[in-house]
Every structure is written in structure tokens, then in C-alpha cells.
Amino acid sequence: MAEAKDTAEDRPADLEPRERVAVEKRKSPSARVVHEVIRQEGVDELERPTSSLLWSGAAAGVVIWLSVITQAALMLKLPESPWSPAIISFGYSVGFVVVILGRMQLFTESTIVAVLPLATAPSWASLGRTLRLWALVFGANVAGTFAVALLIPHGEIVTPQMLAAMIEVARHGTEGSAREVFARGIPAGFVLATIAWLLPNARGQQLWVVTLLTYVIAIAGFSHVVAGSAEAWLLATTGNTSFVAAVFGFILPALAGNIIGGSGLFAALAHAQVRSEL
């Protein structure tokens, strides 16, 4: 049998042991390694107790309000100008930074984390566990945003000027028909799944990864179901829209778009690129 030819590319460089260690430390993990890291995270999340998922998801729903509050505060401080929205949109990232880096349960992150174990070893049992995680986390997320929406207009937590600015932010974030919200929800789900994929390889740059990618969602006008539910609930609790419109005009269309973008597109592509190597 003919021996395989040893090409120049296959031969390692003549390095000292300490240099080889340095090379290994600086190498970026392969796509297969990243896939396995996220799959293991997904397995861990799927096995968490129901109470843990509910409390973590509710906390995420409460904390995501920082995105609405920060945008409103920036709107009040900045002069009206064509460039103001570009600065105000950075406020959208604040809630996501705290939720994601604080390891709270956010539904759109779960679209890829929970799907990779299912894609790797499909079964009805695995599908049931994935649907359970989605239902618990999403329900807790929107319950958290709804609780704050009930409190803010009547709890004297913010000034009337701040409340008016928050309502303006909410109007802008939820505008459009249900069909438009669904369409804008697809790229939002894709971007959030991208964040979950990048974080294991971020190496101390997690803050910038989360900030910049969620800024893309805000500046592009995409629809994120959890942050958007805070805005939709605020409009409903202040009488600027009906609860039916909040649910069927924004929350459910955004939910469908986020699922398609996160698990239908990104998770499928992320798994497909390493499927033959697993």
C-alpha cells in the first residue's frame, strides 16, 4: 500500500515546547468544539428544574426593561437630530447585556441552545424536553415584562416625562402590521442565536459581542419578542393599544419570527456545518 505523502503543510514548525503551548492557547476552537460547548449547555438547561427555569426567566423579563428605560432616558437627554436615533439605540443593548452575561434564561437564546441537542440526537423525548424549556422560559419572560408594565405607569417609579418617552420608545419598537413584525422577527432571532454561538469563542470580549449585535437589532428595527413584549405591554397598560393588539399584533408574530430565525435558520446551519464531523 502506498504511503500518504507528507506535504509541507502537514509538517509542524520547529518550535520549542513552551512555544507549542502558546500556539495551543491562541488557537480558536473549531466549529465542532463550539457546537459541542453549546450542545452541552443545552443539555444542562434542559435538565434544570422547572422552578429554576421559571425564576430565571421571570428575572430576565424584569431586567430586559433596562433596554426600554435606557432608550427613554437617552431620548430625554439628547436633542432632536437626525443622528439621535443612532445613539438612543445603544440603550437597547443594556438589558441584553445584563440578561445574557448574567446567565438569565432568555427565550431567544434558548432557540439555538435547546435545539442543538435535539438536532444531534433527534427523538420524541428530546423534542418534548425542548418544547418544555421553550414554554417555561417564554412564559416566564413575558410574565416578567408584564409585571413591570403593570407597575411602571402607576407606581411613581418614573417621572411623567420619562413615562412619555418610554411610551414613544414602545410605539417605535412595536410599529407595523403583524406580518411586518413577523418578518422583522426572523433576523432578530438569527442575531440572538449568533450571539449564543459566538460567546464560547469570545475570550473576554463577551460585552462587546452582546452590545454590538443587539445594537444591530435596534438600529435595524428588528423585532425581538421579549424586549418587544415589554413595549407592547406598556402600550396596553397605558391605554395606547389593546391587550388583544399587543398579543396578536406583536408578541405572537415576533415569537414566530424569532423561532424561525433562531432555530429554523441559524441552528440548522450551525448543526449542518459540523454534522458530517460528529
DAGIMO-V300968 format. One record per pair of residues at least 24 apart in sequence whose C-alpha atoms are under 6 Angstrom apart, sorted by the first residue. I is the first residue (numbers start at 1). J is the second residue. Records with the same first field share a line. If there is no record, write none. Layout:
I: J, J
//
This chain:
32: 274
38: 113
39: 116, 117
42: 113, 114
54: 140
56: 104, 105
57: 105, 137, 140, 141
58: 140, 141, 144
60: 99, 104
61: 141, 144, 145
62: 144, 145
63: 95
64: 95
66: 95
67: 91, 92, 94, 95
72: 165, 166
89: 218, 219
90: 215
93: 211, 214, 215
107: 137, 138
109: 193
111: 262, 263
112: 193, 263, 267
145: 230
146: 233
149: 233, 234
170: 231
178: 249, 250, 253
181: 253, 254
182: 253, 254, 257
184: 222, 223
185: 222, 223, 254, 257, 258
186: 257, 258, 260, 261
187: 261
188: 217, 222, 223, 224
189: 258, 261, 262
190: 261, 262, 266
193: 262
223: 254
225: 251, 254, 255
//
